[in-house]
Amino acid sequence: MEEQQNENQINIELSEEIAEGIFSNLAIITHSNTEFVVDFIRVMPGIPKAKVKSRIILTPEHAKRLMHAMQDNIEKFEATNGKIKMQEEAVGFPLNFGGPTAQA
């Protein structure tokens, strides 16, 4: 039984650099018949150019598993912390970050 349990385990390594994470406030998802591509982007106020900070490529099956895992985690988060409020965004990229507008 213990041997079978060890066979089902995977050792996952997380480097310090990756553990820091990358902030993203925009994700763009595209797909073909064989893969889903998720680009994570950081958009900054007042800067019309943004760079892709990370790209994840998934098989369709793994994309669906990720969707279910995200849905499950959001439901658990909302059960503990309350419903996540969604702001209605204008068509296009979310360049309005709220708060006061800077003036010189």
Backbone as CSV, one residue per row, in Angstrom:
resi,resn,N_x,N_y,N_z,CA_x,CA_y,CA_z,C_x,C_y,C_z
1,MET,0.832,-1.195,0.000,0.000,0.000,0.000,0.874,1.256,0.000
2,GLU,1.926,1.264,0.844,2.801,2.427,0.936,3.545,2.645,-0.377
3,GLU,3.957,1.541,-1.055,4.628,1.656,-2.348,3.719,2.309,-3.377
4,GLN,2.454,1.889,-3.396,1.498,2.453,-4.348,1.274,3.928,-4.053
5,GLN,1.237,4.292,-2.784,1.035,5.689,-2.405,2.220,6.534,-2.890
6,ASN,3.450,6.040,-2.764,4.628,6.769,-3.211,4.636,6.938,-4.721
7,GLU,4.112,5.958,-5.464,4.050,6.044,-6.915,3.096,7.151,-7.364
8,ASN,2.071,7.449,-6.585,1.083,8.461,-6.939,1.484,9.864,-6.500
9,GLN,2.610,9.998,-5.823,3.058,11.306,-5.355,4.007,11.923,-6.370
10,ILE,4.020,13.225,-6.404,4.939,13.953,-7.277,5.667,14.986,-6.435
11,ASN,6.964,15.090,-6.644,7.776,16.060,-5.912,7.836,17.336,-6.738
12,ILE,7.271,18.410,-6.231,7.215,19.676,-6.953,8.216,20.641,-6.338
13,GLU,9.087,21.188,-7.188,10.097,22.130,-6.728,9.667,23.546,-7.095
14,LEU,9.824,24.472,-6.171,9.455,25.871,-6.381,10.666,26.736,-6.077
15,SER,11.253,27.335,-7.106,12.430,28.182,-6.902,12.012,29.487,-6.224
16,GLU,12.992,30.178,-5.639,12.706,31.460,-4.975,12.147,32.481,-5.962
17,GLU,12.716,32.524,-7.155,12.282,33.485,-8.165,10.816,33.257,-8.554
18,ILE,10.445,32.017,-8.792,9.069,31.700,-9.170,8.129,31.899,-7.983
19,ALA,8.592,31.611,-6.774,7.762,31.754,-5.573,7.339,33.202,-5.341
20,GLU,8.135,34.166,-5.832,7.780,35.576,-5.677,6.531,35.925,-6.467
21,GLY,6.274,35.211,-7.553,5.091,35.445,-8.358,5.245,36.655,-9.264
22,ILE,4.290,36.827,-10.148,4.258,37.948,-11.074,2.853,38.538,-11.009
23,PHE,2.765,39.844,-10.751,1.464,40.498,-10.682,0.899,40.664,-12.084
24,SER,-0.380,40.356,-12.239,-1.071,40.524,-13.508,-2.460,41.065,-13.226
25,ASN,-2.901,42.039,-14.035,-4.257,42.556,-13.892,-5.046,42.420,-15.192
26,LEU,-4.520,41.606,-16.108,-5.220,41.326,-17.354,-4.759,39.965,-17.863
27,ALA,-5.698,39.149,-18.285,-5.362,37.863,-18.903,-6.092,37.784,-20.234
28,ILE,-5.371,37.345,-21.245,-5.962,37.143,-22.559,-5.840,35.658,-22.885
29,ILE,-6.972,35.069,-23.247,-7.006,33.629,-23.519,-7.325,33.408,-24.983
30,THR,-6.494,32.605,-25.650,-6.742,32.205,-27.032,-6.630,30.692,-27.097
31,HIS,-7.138,30.121,-28.171,-7.047,28.665,-28.289,-7.021,28.220,-29.744
32,SER,-6.472,27.037,-29.932,-6.527,26.350,-31.214,-7.241,25.029,-30.948
33,ASN,-7.227,24.140,-31.902,-7.891,22.855,-31.661,-7.072,21.945,-30.754
34,THR,-5.820,22.295,-30.450,-4.984,21.437,-29.620,-4.485,22.065,-28.330
35,GLU,-4.634,23.395,-28.172,-4.097,24.024,-26.969,-4.817,25.328,-26.622
36,PHE,-4.738,25.675,-25.348,-5.204,26.967,-24.844,-3.966,27.741,-24.420
37,VAL,-3.935,29.020,-24.764,-2.823,29.879,-24.388,-3.379,30.993,-23.506
38,VAL,-2.803,31.135,-22.313,-3.219,32.186,-21.387,-2.027,33.120,-21.204
39,ASP,-2.191,34.365,-21.666,-1.167,35.393,-21.488,-1.560,36.265,-20.308
40,PHE,-0.640,36.405,-19.355,-0.854,37.250,-18.188,-0.092,38.555,-18.409
41,ILE,-0.805,39.678,-18.275,-0.287,40.987,-18.642,-0.446,41.941,-17.466
42,ARG,0.481,42.865,-17.356,0.369,43.920,-16.353,0.143,45.233,-17.085
43,VAL,-1.033,45.832,-16.889,-1.376,47.110,-17.499,-1.206,48.189,-16.426
44,MET,-0.484,49.247,-16.773,-0.257,50.327,-15.821,-1.026,51.571,-16.259
45,PRO,-1.570,52.328,-15.303,-2.349,53.518,-15.664,-1.499,54.536,-16.404
46,GLY,-2.083,55.099,-17.463,-1.409,56.144,-18.214,-0.338,55.653,-19.172
47,ILE,-0.113,54.352,-19.225,0.903,53.803,-20.130,0.180,52.948,-21.165
48,PRO,0.185,53.383,-22.430,-0.599,52.686,-23.454,-0.007,51.348,-23.897
49,LYS,1.218,51.044,-23.481,1.862,49.801,-23.886,1.984,48.875,-22.677
50,ALA,1.668,47.614,-22.879,1.773,46.636,-21.797,2.491,45.406,-22.327
51,LYS,3.205,44.709,-21.441,3.945,43.519,-21.848,3.320,42.271,-21.242
52,VAL,3.398,41.183,-21.997,3.022,39.888,-21.461,4.104,39.510,-20.449
53,LYS,3.693,39.228,-19.228,4.631,38.884,-18.169,4.819,37.380,-18.029
54,SER,3.804,36.625,-18.456,3.888,35.172,-18.372,2.905,34.565,-19.358
55,ARG,3.278,33.440,-19.952,2.404,32.727,-20.882,2.337,31.267,-20.438
56,ILE,1.115,30.771,-20.299,0.883,29.382,-19.942,0.166,28.708,-21.108
57,ILE,0.671,27.570,-21.538,0.059,26.818,-22.634,-0.463,25.502,-22.057
58,LEU,-1.746,25.242,-22.282,-2.419,24.079,-21.703,-3.095,23.239,-22.784
59,THR,-3.208,21.950,-22.507,-4.040,21.114,-23.359,-5.493,21.457,-23.047
60,PRO,-6.419,21.165,-23.952,-7.831,21.444,-23.657,-8.303,20.774,-22.365
61,GLU,-7.874,19.543,-22.111,-8.288,18.852,-20.886,-7.767,19.580,-19.646
62,HIS,-6.501,19.993,-19.674,-5.956,20.702,-18.516,-6.577,22.090,-18.350
63,ALA,-6.940,22.735,-19.453,-7.626,24.026,-19.362,-8.960,23.857,-18.650
64,LYS,-9.662,22.792,-18.980,-10.956,22.552,-18.331,-10.771,22.206,-16.856
65,ARG,-9.732,21.437,-16.546,-9.437,21.125,-15.137,-9.094,22.395,-14.355
66,LEU,-8.333,23.293,-14.999,-7.998,24.561,-14.349,-9.251,25.387,-14.103
67,MET,-10.153,25.432,-15.088,-11.396,26.177,-14.936,-12.196,25.654,-13.735
68,HIS,-12.302,24.335,-13.618,-13.049,23.750,-12.496,-12.352,24.032,-11.154
69,ALA,-11.022,23.951,-11.152,-10.275,24.228,-9.920,-10.441,25.690,-9.506
70,MET,-10.399,26.614,-10.465,-10.604,28.036,-10.159,-12.016,28.271,-9.628
71,GLN,-12.996,27.657,-10.285,-14.392,27.812,-9.857,-14.570,27.308,-8.425
72,ASP,-13.980,26.158,-8.120,-14.077,25.583,-6.775,-13.422,26.505,-5.749
73,ASN,-12.252,27.036,-6.076,-11.548,27.908,-5.142,-12.263,29.239,-4.955
74,ILE,-12.858,29.772,-6.008,-13.620,31.024,-5.878,-14.836,30.806,-4.985
75,GLU,-15.520,29.681,-5.158,-16.677,29.370,-4.302,-16.253,29.271,-2.843
76,LYS,-15.123,28.633,-2.567,-14.619,28.506,-1.188,-14.225,29.874,-0.636
77,PHE,-13.572,30.694,-1.462,-13.179,32.042,-1.048,-14.408,32.860,-0.683
78,GLU,-15.434,32.833,-1.551,-16.639,33.624,-1.311,-17.420,33.118,-0.103
79,ALA,-17.376,31.824,0.166,-18.052,31.284,1.347,-17.420,31.833,2.623
80,THR,-16.126,32.080,2.582,-15.414,32.591,3.745,-15.398,34.112,3.803
81,ASN,-15.214,34.762,2.661,-14.954,36.199,2.621,-16.070,37.047,2.026
82,GLY,-17.113,36.425,1.552,-18.188,37.177,0.907,-17.991,37.238,-0.601
83,LYS,-19.050,37.597,-1.269,-19.057,37.617,-2.732,-18.035,38.610,-3.278
84,ILE,-17.318,38.196,-4.302,-16.366,39.071,-4.974,-17.156,40.028,-5.856
85,LYS,-16.912,41.324,-5.672,-17.626,42.327,-6.460,-16.934,42.500,-7.808
86,MET,-17.728,42.490,-8.859,-17.207,42.686,-10.211,-17.572,44.085,-10.665
87,GLN,-16.600,44.852,-11.089,-16.852,46.184,-11.621,-17.212,46.057,-13.089
88,GLU,-18.188,46.834,-13.515,-18.517,46.854,-14.931,-17.452,47.667,-15.626
89,GLU,-16.834,47.059,-16.635,-15.757,47.731,-17.347,-16.234,48.179,-18.710
90,ALA,-15.685,49.279,-19.172,-15.970,49.743,-20.520,-15.359,48.766,-21.510
91,VAL,-15.849,48.787,-22.718,-15.291,47.929,-23.748,-13.835,48.311,-23.950
92,GLY,-12.959,47.330,-24.023,-11.532,47.586,-24.197,-10.778,47.204,-22.941
93,PHE,-9.572,47.648,-22.856,-8.724,47.295,-21.731,-9.053,48.152,-20.522
94,PRO,-8.888,47.615,-19.320,-9.223,48.353,-18.095,-8.133,49.358,-17.740
95,LEU,-8.101,50.489,-18.429,-7.067,51.479,-18.175,-7.424,52.429,-17.044
96,ASN,-8.684,52.456,-16.611,-9.094,53.298,-15.500,-8.936,52.493,-14.214
97,PHE,-7.961,52.866,-13.401,-7.683,52.122,-12.180,-8.433,52.672,-10.983
98,GLY,-9.297,53.668,-11.182,-10.057,54.247,-10.086,-9.207,55.232,-9.294
99,GLY,-9.808,55.843,-8.325,-9.082,56.808,-7.502,-8.927,58.143,-8.200
100,PRO,-8.269,59.088,-7.540,-8.138,60.430,-8.106,-7.210,60.436,-9.322
101,THR,-7.459,61.371,-10.223,-6.600,61.552,-11.389,-5.507,62.532,-11.028
102,ALA,-4.284,62.174,-11.337,-3.146,63.052,-11.011,-3.174,64.304,-11.857
103,GLN,-2.794,65.441,-11.249,-2.743,66.697,-11.977,-1.433,67.392,-11.646
104,ALA,-0.884,68.096,-12.626,0.387,68.798,-12.397,0.130,70.247,-12.068
